[in-house]
Amino acid sequence: MEFCVIFCTVPHKEVGLDIANTLVSKQLAACVNIVPGLTSIYTWKDELCNDQELLLIIKTKNNLFANVEEVIKKIHPYEVPEIISLPVISGSYDYLQWIETVTK
C-alpha cells in the first residue's frame, strides 16, 4: 500500500475542523493536523495577497486522493484551494499499518 501526505491551507479554524472531522469520520484520512500561524503570500487575479492561514496536514493512502480532494472542494470556501499530495517514501511500519487499518 502506498501512502501520502496532503497539504491544504484554510482561512480559519472552523473550515479546518470541518474538513478534518469529515475526512477522518469518513475514513478517508487517518489523521489531520491543523497547524496555525501561517502567513501565505501569493498572487491571485493579478493581486498580491498576504493572508493569515492554517495548514492541514492530511495522512492517507494514495488511492484515496480523489475522494479527499472531492470532500475538500465541497467544504472549502476558496475558488481554488491548495490540495497538494506528497508521497511517503518511508515511515514507521507501525504508523503506516495504523493508517492502513483506519482508512478505507
FIGUBA-997029 format. One line per field, with one value per residue: residue in three letters; residue number from 0; chain; x, y, z of N, C-alpha, C, O in turn. Coordinates in nm, 4 decimals. Example, Ala and Ser with C-alpha at 12.3 -4.5 7.8 and 13.67 -1.06 7.14 Angstrom:
REM FIGUBA-997029
rest: ALA  SER
nr: 0  1
kette: A  A
n.x: 1.3190  1.2850
n.y: -0.5690  -0.2250
n.z: 0.7800  0.7080
ca.x: 1.2300  1.3670
ca.y: -0.4500  -0.1060
ca.z: 0.7800  0.7140
c.x: 1.3200  1.2900
c.y: -0.3300  0.0030
c.z: 0.7800  0.7870
o.x: 1.4236  1.3409
o.y: -0.3319  0.1138
o.z: 0.8465  0.8039
***
This chain:
REM FIGUBA-997029
rest: MET  GLU  PHE  CYS  VAL  ILE  PHE  CYS  THR  VAL  PRO  HIS  LYS  GLU  VAL  GLY  LEU  ASP  ILE  ALA  ASN  THR  LEU  VAL  SER  LYS  GLN  LEU  ALA  ALA  CYS  VAL  ASN  ILE  VAL  PRO  GLY  LEU  THR  SER  ILE  TYR  THR  TRP  LYS  ASP  GLU  LEU  CYS  ASN  ASP  GLN  GLU  LEU  LEU  LEU  ILE  ILE  LYS  THR  LYS  ASN  ASN  LEU  PHE  ALA  ASN  VAL  GLU  GLU  VAL  ILE  LYS  LYS  ILE  HIS  PRO  TYR  GLU  VAL  PRO  GLU  ILE  ILE  SER  LEU  PRO  VAL  ILE  SER  GLY  SER  TYR  ASP  TYR  LEU  GLN  TRP  ILE  GLU  THR  VAL  THR  LYS
nr: 0  1  2  3  4  5  6  7  8  9  10  11  12  13  14  15  16  17  18  19  20  21  22  23  24  25  26  27  28  29  30  31  32  33  34  35  36  37  38  39  40  41  42  43  44  45  46  47  48  49  50  51  52  53  54  55  56  57  58  59  60  61  62  63  64  65  66  67  68  69  70  71  72  73  74  75  76  77  78  79  80  81  82  83  84  85  86  87  88  89  90  91  92  93  94  95  96  97  98  99  100  101  102  103
kette: A  A  A  A  A  A  A  A  A  A  A  A  A  A  A  A  A  A  A  A  A  A  A  A  A  A  A  A  A  A  A  A  A  A  A  A  A  A  A  A  A  A  A  A  A  A  A  A  A  A  A  A  A  A  A  A  A  A  A  A  A  A  A  A  A  A  A  A  A  A  A  A  A  A  A  A  A  A  A  A  A  A  A  A  A  A  A  A  A  A  A  A  A  A  A  A  A  A  A  A  A  A  A  A
n.x: 0.0857  0.0520  0.1286  0.0390  0.0921  -0.1143  -0.1290  -0.3148  -0.4262  -0.6222  -0.8651  -0.9527  -0.9954  -1.2426  -1.3162  -1.1020  -1.1415  -1.3897  -1.3286  -1.1278  -1.2658  -1.4640  -1.3104  -1.1743  -1.3860  -1.5168  -1.3359  -1.1395  -0.9031  -0.6380  -0.5418  -0.5505  -0.3607  -0.3858  -0.2338  -0.1606  -0.0897  0.0266  0.1634  0.0664  0.1818  0.0970  -0.0055  -0.3156  -0.5594  -0.4242  -0.3473  -0.1409  -0.1350  -0.1509  -0.2003  -0.3294  -0.3291  -0.4204  -0.2620  -0.3489  -0.2445  -0.2680  -0.2931  -0.2947  -0.3948  -0.2618  -0.4527  -0.6850  -0.6825  -0.8415  -1.0976  -1.0526  -0.9835  -1.2298  -1.3998  -1.2717  -1.3026  -1.5813  -1.6306  -1.4508  -1.4012  -1.2547  -1.2100  -1.0160  -0.8757  -0.5713  -0.4488  -0.2367  -0.0503  0.1964  0.4232  0.4726  0.7767  0.9145  0.8483  0.7554  0.6845  0.4774  0.3202  0.2410  0.0973  -0.1119  -0.2377  -0.3221  -0.5080  -0.7119  -0.8243  -1.0295
n.y: -0.1189  0.2219  0.5384  0.8825  1.2316  1.5037  1.8457  2.1273  2.4517  2.6644  2.9242  2.9769  2.8383  2.7022  2.6084  2.4348  2.2479  2.1422  2.0211  1.8384  1.6791  1.5660  1.4203  1.2329  1.1057  0.9850  0.7957  0.8599  0.9736  0.9120  1.0793  1.4262  1.7055  2.0309  2.3182  2.6206  2.9741  3.0440  3.2501  3.3405  3.4299  3.5284  3.5423  3.6351  3.6579  3.8718  4.0221  4.0962  3.9049  3.8773  3.6774  3.5440  3.2107  2.8653  2.5451  2.2339  1.9095  1.6167  1.2768  0.9892  0.7324  0.6826  0.5982  0.7135  0.9775  1.1202  1.1096  1.2494  1.4986  1.5667  1.5950  1.8094  2.0154  2.0457  2.1543  2.3637  2.7191  2.8589  2.9490  2.8140  2.5889  2.5027  2.1889  1.9567  1.6715  1.4700  1.2043  0.9416  0.8337  0.6667  0.5297  0.4800  0.1467  0.0548  0.2885  0.3362  0.1029  0.1509  0.3693  0.2307  0.0562  0.2237  0.3654  0.3640
n.z: 0.0000  -0.0779  0.0581  0.1355  0.2053  0.2365  0.1697  0.2668  0.2707  0.4810  0.5523  0.8139  1.1482  1.1805  0.9255  0.8803  1.0890  1.0116  0.7629  0.8503  1.0433  0.8784  0.6889  0.8540  0.9890  0.7752  0.7106  0.5266  0.5817  0.8067  0.9999  1.0688  1.0928  1.2264  1.1667  1.3022  1.2341  0.9854  0.7326  0.4240  0.1121  -0.2015  -0.5495  -0.6731  -0.9118  -1.0409  -0.8224  -0.5470  -0.2629  0.0924  0.3403  0.6486  0.7374  0.8045  0.8122  0.6863  0.7469  0.6053  0.6524  0.4597  0.2214  -0.1075  -0.2989  -0.2109  -0.2689  -0.4661  -0.3502  -0.1115  -0.2174  -0.3369  -0.1103  0.0211  -0.1708  -0.1678  0.0838  0.1284  0.1237  -0.0700  -0.4134  -0.5616  -0.3895  -0.2145  -0.2730  -0.2327  -0.2904  -0.1449  -0.1786  0.0611  0.1295  0.3040  0.6300  0.9748  1.0302  1.1985  1.2255  0.9605  0.9143  1.0884  0.9592  0.7323  0.8501  0.9598  0.7519  0.4531
ca.x: 0.0000  0.1280  0.0718  0.0739  0.0563  -0.1769  -0.1299  -0.4275  -0.4382  -0.7595  -0.8664  -0.9748  -1.0006  -1.3697  -1.3079  -1.0084  -1.2071  -1.4940  -1.2612  -1.0608  -1.3660  -1.5285  -1.2168  -1.1463  -1.5087  -1.5464  -1.2215  -1.0593  -0.7735  -0.6121  -0.5143  -0.5331  -0.3047  -0.4225  -0.1193  -0.1916  0.0209  0.0876  0.1446  0.0759  0.1978  0.0712  -0.0767  -0.4458  -0.6293  -0.3341  -0.3298  -0.0513  -0.2098  -0.0754  -0.3082  -0.3050  -0.4000  -0.3805  -0.2233  -0.3920  -0.1537  -0.3610  -0.2249  -0.3883  -0.3408  -0.2651  -0.5746  -0.7966  -0.6621  -0.9557  -1.2059  -1.0124  -0.9971  -1.3724  -1.4501  -1.2154  -1.3647  -1.7199  -1.6344  -1.3584  -1.4595  -1.1744  -1.2404  -0.9139  -0.7994  -0.4473  -0.4607  -0.1106  -0.0158  0.3368  0.4337  0.5505  0.8829  0.9313  0.7907  0.7454  0.5962  0.3583  0.2368  0.1822  -0.0042  -0.2271  -0.3063  -0.3868  -0.6187  -0.8221  -0.8785  -1.0980
ca.y: 0.0000  0.3464  0.6429  1.0193  1.3429  1.6080  1.9790  2.2116  2.5699  2.7082  3.0622  2.9848  2.7098  2.6330  2.5349  2.3261  2.1458  2.0796  1.9309  1.7320  1.5882  1.4935  1.3223  1.1246  1.0290  0.9044  0.7052  0.8989  1.0129  0.8564  1.1893  1.5583  1.8071  2.1681  2.3978  2.7637  3.0690  3.0555  3.3682  3.2999  3.5405  3.4702  3.6273  3.5837  3.7506  3.9853  4.0994  4.0373  3.8796  3.8450  3.6301  3.4512  3.0858  2.7463  2.4372  2.0988  1.8028  1.5049  1.1490  0.8963  0.6436  0.7417  0.5658  0.7918  1.1192  1.1788  1.1256  1.3584  1.6212  1.5946  1.6451  1.9426  2.1114  2.0683  2.2294  2.4769  2.8409  2.9167  2.9096  2.7158  2.5568  2.4251  2.0458  1.9052  1.5413  1.4297  1.0621  0.8995  0.7461  0.5653  0.5694  0.3755  0.0377  0.0546  0.4045  0.3132  -0.0014  0.2170  0.4416  0.1279  -0.0006  0.3169  0.4290  0.2694
ca.z: 0.0000  -0.0843  0.1424  0.1002  0.2931  0.1564  0.2299  0.2288  0.3556  0.5060  0.6012  0.9586  1.2180  1.1608  0.7979  0.9035  1.1714  0.9306  0.6680  0.9255  1.1001  0.7696  0.6317  0.9491  1.0166  0.6560  0.6952  0.4113  0.6370  0.9394  1.0912  1.0075  1.1817  1.1924  1.2099  1.2921  1.2279  0.8533  0.6501  0.2837  0.0170  -0.3325  -0.6440  -0.7122  -1.0006  -1.0621  -0.6994  -0.4483  -0.1395  0.2128  0.4268  0.7583  0.7116  0.8780  0.7218  0.7184  0.7058  0.5983  0.6288  0.3977  0.1185  -0.2420  -0.3731  -0.1571  -0.3006  -0.5374  -0.2534  -0.0220  -0.2965  -0.3535  0.0179  0.0440  -0.2632  -0.1263  0.2093  0.1263  0.0668  -0.1776  -0.5507  -0.5966  -0.2687  -0.2253  -0.2428  -0.2863  -0.2341  -0.1481  -0.1436  0.1778  0.0781  0.4075  0.7577  1.0760  0.9876  1.2835  1.1925  0.8284  0.9320  1.1514  0.8518  0.6516  0.9261  0.9917  0.6307  0.3617
c.x: 0.0892  0.0519  0.1148  0.0351  0.0022  -0.1743  -0.2499  -0.4314  -0.5851  -0.7568  -0.8867  -1.0019  -1.1295  -1.3704  -1.2150  -1.0695  -1.3142  -1.4332  -1.2004  -1.1611  -1.4345  -1.4364  -1.1937  -1.2718  -1.5493  -1.4350  -1.1415  -0.9208  -0.7595  -0.5995  -0.5031  -0.4790  -0.3492  -0.3156  -0.1519  -0.0663  0.0910  0.0628  0.1680  0.0803  0.1902  0.0024  -0.2073  -0.5197  -0.5541  -0.3146  -0.2357  -0.1271  -0.1151  -0.1797  -0.2576  -0.3909  -0.3553  -0.3483  -0.2796  -0.2881  -0.2336  -0.2838  -0.3249  -0.3158  -0.3557  -0.3974  -0.6979  -0.7877  -0.7849  -1.0736  -1.1774  -1.0301  -1.1439  -1.4325  -1.4010  -1.2857  -1.5099  -1.7286  -1.5597  -1.4204  -1.3807  -1.2210  -1.1446  -0.8313  -0.6698  -0.4764  -0.3416  -0.0754  0.1336  0.3453  0.5124  0.6513  0.9112  0.8716  0.7904  0.6441  0.4658  0.2646  0.1677  0.0753  -0.1300  -0.3061  -0.3853  -0.5141  -0.7375  -0.8792  -0.9400  -1.0025
c.y: 0.1237  0.4564  0.7806  1.1133  1.4515  1.7384  2.0563  2.3307  2.6091  2.8468  3.0760  2.8463  2.6323  2.5512  2.4148  2.2127  2.0710  1.9795  1.8115  1.6305  1.5055  1.3849  1.2046  1.0408  0.9422  0.8050  0.7326  0.9459  0.9493  0.9676  1.3174  1.6517  1.9434  2.2584  2.5459  2.8469  3.0819  3.1945  3.3248  3.4239  3.4800  3.5734  3.5592  3.6913  3.8832  4.0738  4.0245  4.0264  3.8404  3.8084  3.5402  3.3273  2.9797  2.6389  2.3055  2.0025  1.6738  1.3775  1.0464  0.8042  0.7109  0.7177  0.6405  0.9401  1.1827  1.2029  1.2397  1.4921  1.6619  1.6533  1.7867  2.0455  2.1424  2.1619  2.3616  2.6012  2.9009  2.8647  2.8002  2.6851  2.4828  2.2819  1.9796  1.7760  1.5139  1.2825  1.0421  0.7972  0.6332  0.6193  0.4516  0.2707  0.0405  0.1698  0.3849  0.2043  0.0564  0.2937  0.3416  0.0764  0.0934  0.3897  0.3212  0.2077
c.z: 0.0000  -0.0120  0.0943  0.2127  0.2021  0.2348  0.1766  0.3241  0.3651  0.5694  0.7521  1.0163  1.1911  1.0319  0.8146  0.9841  1.0927  0.8330  0.7412  0.9794  0.9922  0.7140  0.7256  0.9740  0.8979  0.6242  0.5679  0.4534  0.7740  1.0429  1.0102  1.1156  1.1326  1.2532  1.1919  1.2632  1.0947  0.7954  0.5067  0.1959  -0.1222  -0.4211  -0.6806  -0.7899  -1.0119  -0.9393  -0.6057  -0.3161  -0.0275  0.3185  0.5380  0.7330  0.8113  0.7754  0.7731  0.6630  0.7191  0.5654  0.5783  0.3005  -0.0179  -0.3131  -0.3209  -0.1945  -0.3656  -0.4430  -0.1561  -0.0937  -0.3100  -0.2249  0.0429  -0.0438  -0.2258  -0.0055  0.2000  0.0619  -0.0503  -0.3130  -0.5977  -0.4711  -0.3010  -0.1839  -0.3095  -0.2144  -0.2518  -0.1076  -0.0143  0.1260  0.1762  0.5365  0.8525  1.0306  1.0668  1.2505  1.0577  0.8334  0.9962  1.0462  0.7659  0.7206  0.9403  0.8699  0.5421  0.2646
o.x: 0.1901  -0.0706  0.2135  -0.0428  0.0650  -0.2125  -0.2818  -0.4389  -0.6623  -0.6582  -0.8435  -1.0277  -1.1265  -1.4194  -1.2462  -1.0515  -1.3276  -1.4805  -1.2188  -1.1430  -1.4604  -1.4789  -1.1933  -1.2641  -1.6100  -1.4398  -1.0833  -0.8309  -0.8570  -0.6408  -0.4528  -0.5441  -0.3506  -0.3075  -0.1690  0.0462  0.2055  -0.0467  0.2764  -0.0061  0.2679  -0.0423  -0.2099  -0.5401  -0.6112  -0.2701  -0.2491  -0.1772  -0.0118  -0.2405  -0.1573  -0.5113  -0.2645  -0.4011  -0.2602  -0.2483  -0.2627  -0.2166  -0.4259  -0.1928  -0.4501  -0.4488  -0.8048  -0.8743  -0.8277  -1.1419  -1.2669  -1.0849  -1.1773  -1.5078  -1.4788  -1.3242  -1.5569  -1.8233  -1.6025  -1.4849  -1.4338  -1.2657  -1.1855  -0.7281  -0.6600  -0.5230  -0.3450  -0.0713  0.1891  0.2804  0.6063  0.6142  0.9297  0.8475  0.8212  0.5306  0.3573  0.1429  0.0489  -0.0260  -0.2415  -0.4289  -0.5010  -0.6162  -0.8522  -0.9733  -0.9075  -1.0430
o.y: 0.1285  0.4663  0.7946  1.0796  1.4871  1.7421  2.0512  2.3123  2.5901  2.8838  3.1745  2.7505  2.5097  2.4382  2.3053  2.0954  1.9494  1.8664  1.6971  1.5099  1.3869  1.2711  1.0895  0.9180  0.8368  0.7375  0.6416  0.9569  0.9348  0.9525  1.3174  1.6739  1.9694  2.2734  2.5921  2.7971  3.1270  3.2493  3.2779  3.5112  3.3908  3.6779  3.4410  3.8021  3.9910  4.1880  3.9035  4.1260  3.7778  3.8965  3.4702  3.3383  3.0017  2.6410  2.2698  2.0125  1.6280  1.3704  1.0189  0.7985  0.7865  0.8070  0.6314  1.0192  1.2900  1.3047  1.3171  1.5869  1.7795  1.7506  1.8741  2.1520  2.2537  2.2398  2.4611  2.5909  2.9851  2.7507  2.7056  2.7482  2.4107  2.2567  1.9498  1.7718  1.5324  1.2413  1.1161  0.6876  0.5182  0.7393  0.3386  0.3040  0.0300  0.1518  0.4141  0.2134  0.0161  0.2850  0.3660  0.0558  0.0490  0.4678  0.2030  0.1266
o.z: 0.0704  -0.0196  0.0220  0.3018  0.1024  0.3518  0.0578  0.4455  0.2711  0.6332  0.8118  0.9435  1.1800  1.0296  0.7680  0.9514  1.1062  0.8217  0.6998  0.9629  1.0126  0.6942  0.6821  0.9794  0.9169  0.5214  0.5089  0.3700  0.8477  1.1579  0.8978  1.2176  1.0123  1.3751  1.0791  1.2672  1.0906  0.8084  0.4719  0.2043  -0.1565  -0.3739  -0.7148  -0.7404  -0.9951  -0.9513  -0.5871  -0.2640  -0.0509  0.3793  0.5238  0.7099  0.8915  0.6642  0.8894  0.5470  0.8296  0.4625  0.6431  0.2974  -0.0409  -0.3805  -0.3813  -0.1569  -0.3229  -0.4538  -0.1222  -0.0374  -0.2959  -0.2306  0.0813  0.0046  -0.2493  0.0060  0.2585  -0.0424  -0.1227  -0.3252  -0.6650  -0.4485  -0.4003  -0.0728  -0.4289  -0.0914  -0.3601  -0.0114  0.0153  0.0840  0.1363  0.5501  0.8147  0.9966  1.0097  1.2477  1.0436  0.7640  0.9628  1.0433  0.7315  0.6550  0.9337  0.8838  0.5539  0.1813
***
